[in-house]
Amino acid sequence: MQSGGAELNIGCPGGRPDGAPVAPAQRWPGLDPGVAIDQLDAAERCETLLQGTVDAIDPAPAWQEAEPLAGARLSRPGKGAAVLWYVTLGRDVLTVVSLPRRAALVGVVERHWRRCGWTITSLNADRERPGVAAITRDGYRLALRFGELGEAGLTASSPGVARSERNPVPAGSGVRAPAPLPSVCCPYWSALA
């Protein structure tokens, strides 16, 4: 870890203590300007964002870590031919969230992200499959989505970062497996009314 990790847990509002926007995730605020963010730093930031979101949900749902992804993608057209590396981490919600409570869960997450000063990029008010997505000031993308069978997933994806010498996630197929079906009942989230 190049930065020692202390600067990574900077919490709300999504990046800079002064609230100013950060250039697309090339540097962390408070770091020496010569230190670039790599995939390991990005994975730690994703973990912090996910845990902060889960901690904001009351009562807390049961969850498990989703299969992580890491890899490379080309930059946008007109932005050069650089290869950008990324990390995506997630949480699969194991608590059964009833139809009447799904919008409430999305609302809790949306309000938390707004309090953090992040921009809501998508809000789906569908009764059966609601969802919300946001972007932090330092370019990380978060999403909470419901699947067609009631499975819910929370993800955090990094912007383009430097490649890490050590892979931040175990090697896998590169395709995220579907979230498991929820099986844990909760008096609040699983309630029918």
C-alpha positions in Angstrom: 0.0 0.0 0.0 1.8 3.1 -1.2 -0.2 5.5 1.0 -0.3 3.5 4.2 -4.1 3.6 3.9 -4.6 6.5 6.3 -5.7 8.9 3.6 -8.1 6.4 2.0 -10.7 6.4 4.8 -11.7 10.0 4.2 -15.4 9.4 4.4 -18.1 12.0 3.4 -18.3 14.1 1.4 -16.9 11.7 -1.1 -13.4 12.8 -1.5 -12.0 16.2 -0.5 -12.3 17.7 2.9 -13.0 21.1 1.3 -15.7 19.6 -1.0 -13.9 20.6 -4.2 -14.0 18.1 -7.1 -11.0 15.9 -7.6 -9.6 15.2 -11.1 -10.7 11.7 -12.2 -9.2 9.7 -9.5 -5.5 10.1 -10.3 -4.5 11.3 -6.9 -5.9 11.0 -3.4 -6.3 14.3 -1.5 -3.5 14.6 1.1 -1.0 12.4 -0.7 2.3 13.4 -2.0 1.7 14.5 -5.6 4.2 11.8 -6.9 2.1 8.9 -5.5 -0.4 7.5 -8.1 -3.5 5.5 -7.1 -3.2 1.9 -8.0 -5.6 -1.1 -8.0 -4.8 -2.0 -4.4 -5.6 1.6 -3.2 -8.7 1.6 -5.4 -9.9 -1.8 -3.9 -9.4 -0.3 -0.4 -11.4 2.8 -1.3 -14.2 0.6 -2.8 -14.3 -1.4 0.4 -14.6 1.7 2.5 -17.4 3.0 0.3 -19.3 -0.3 0.5 -18.9 -0.7 4.3 -20.0 2.9 4.9 -23.1 2.3 2.8 -23.9 -1.0 4.6 -23.4 0.7 8.0 -25.9 3.4 7.1 -28.7 0.8 6.7 -30.7 0.3 9.9 -31.6 -2.4 10.7 -28.5 -3.9 9.0 -29.2 -6.6 6.5 -27.3 -9.8 6.3 -24.8 -9.8 3.4 -21.8 -11.5 1.9 -18.9 -10.3 -0.2 -19.7 -10.6 -4.0 -17.1 -12.0 -6.4 -14.6 -9.1 -7.0 -13.6 -8.0 -10.5 -10.4 -6.3 -11.7 -9.1 -5.7 -15.2 -8.4 -3.2 -17.9 -10.5 -1.1 -20.3 -9.6 1.4 -23.0 -10.1 5.1 -22.3 -13.1 6.9 -23.9 -12.8 7.9 -27.6 -10.9 11.2 -27.9 -9.3 10.8 -24.5 -6.1 9.1 -25.7 -5.2 5.4 -26.2 -4.3 4.7 -22.6 -5.3 1.5 -20.9 -7.1 2.2 -17.7 -7.2 -0.4 -14.9 -10.2 -0.8 -12.6 -11.5 -2.7 -9.6 -15.1 -3.6 -8.7 -16.1 -4.9 -5.3 -19.6 -5.8 -4.1 -22.0 -7.0 -1.4 -24.8 -9.5 -2.0 -27.7 -8.8 0.3 -28.8 -12.1 1.9 -31.8 -10.6 3.8 -35.2 -11.2 2.1 -36.4 -7.6 1.3 -40.1 -7.8 0.6 -41.7 -5.9 -2.2 -43.1 -3.1 0.1 -39.7 -2.6 1.7 -37.5 -2.5 -1.5 -38.2 1.2 -2.2 -37.5 1.9 1.5 -34.1 0.2 1.2 -33.2 2.1 -1.9 -34.4 5.3 -0.2 -32.1 4.8 2.8 -29.1 4.2 0.5 -30.0 7.2 -1.7 -30.3 9.5 1.3 -26.9 8.3 2.7 -25.2 8.9 -0.7 -26.7 12.4 -1.0 -25.6 13.3 2.6 -22.1 12.3 1.5 -22.3 14.8 -1.3 -22.3 12.2 -4.1 -24.2 12.7 -7.3 -27.1 10.4 -7.9 -26.8 9.3 -11.6 -29.8 6.9 -11.8 -32.9 6.3 -9.7 -35.2 3.4 -10.7 -38.6 3.6 -8.9 -39.9 0.3 -10.3 -41.9 -1.5 -7.5 -40.3 -4.9 -8.1 -36.8 -4.0 -9.2 -35.9 -0.6 -7.8 -32.4 0.7 -7.8 -30.1 3.7 -7.4 -26.6 4.6 -8.7 -24.2 7.4 -7.7 -20.8 8.7 -8.4 -18.4 10.1 -5.8 -16.5 13.3 -6.3 -13.3 11.2 -6.9 -15.0 9.2 -9.7 -16.0 6.0 -7.9 -19.4 4.5 -9.0 -21.8 2.9 -6.6 -25.0 1.0 -7.4 -27.8 -0.8 -5.5 -29.9 -3.0 -7.7 -32.6 -5.6 -7.3 -32.8 -8.7 -9.6 -35.9 -10.2 -10.9 -36.0 -12.9 -8.1 -35.6 -10.4 -5.3 -31.8 -10.7 -5.0 -30.1 -7.4 -4.3 -26.5 -6.3 -4.9 -24.4 -3.3 -3.9 -21.3 -2.6 -6.0 -18.5 0.0 -6.0 -16.3 0.4 -9.1 -13.2 2.5 -9.4 -12.3 4.9 -12.1 -9.2 4.3 -14.2 -6.2 3.8 -11.9 -2.6 2.6 -12.2 -2.0 -1.1 -12.6 -0.9 -2.8 -9.4 2.0 -5.2 -9.4 0.0 -7.5 -7.1 -3.5 -8.3 -8.3 -6.0 -6.7 -5.9 -8.5 -9.5 -6.3 -8.2 -13.3 -7.0 -8.1 -14.3 -10.6 -11.4 -15.3 -12.0 -13.5 -15.6 -15.1 -14.0 -11.8 -15.3 -17.7 -12.2 -15.2 -19.7 -11.5 -12.1 -21.8 -14.4 -10.9 -25.5 -13.7 -10.2 -26.3 -12.7 -6.6 -27.5 -15.6 -4.5 -31.2 -15.7 -3.6 -31.9 -14.1 -0.3 -32.7 -16.5 2.5 -32.3 -14.6 5.8 -35.6 -13.2 7.3 -35.7 -9.9 9.1 -38.7 -8.6 11.1 -38.4 -5.2 9.3 -37.0 -5.8 5.8 -38.9 -9.0 5.2 -42.2 -7.6 6.5 -45.1 -7.6 4.0 -46.6 -4.3 5.2 
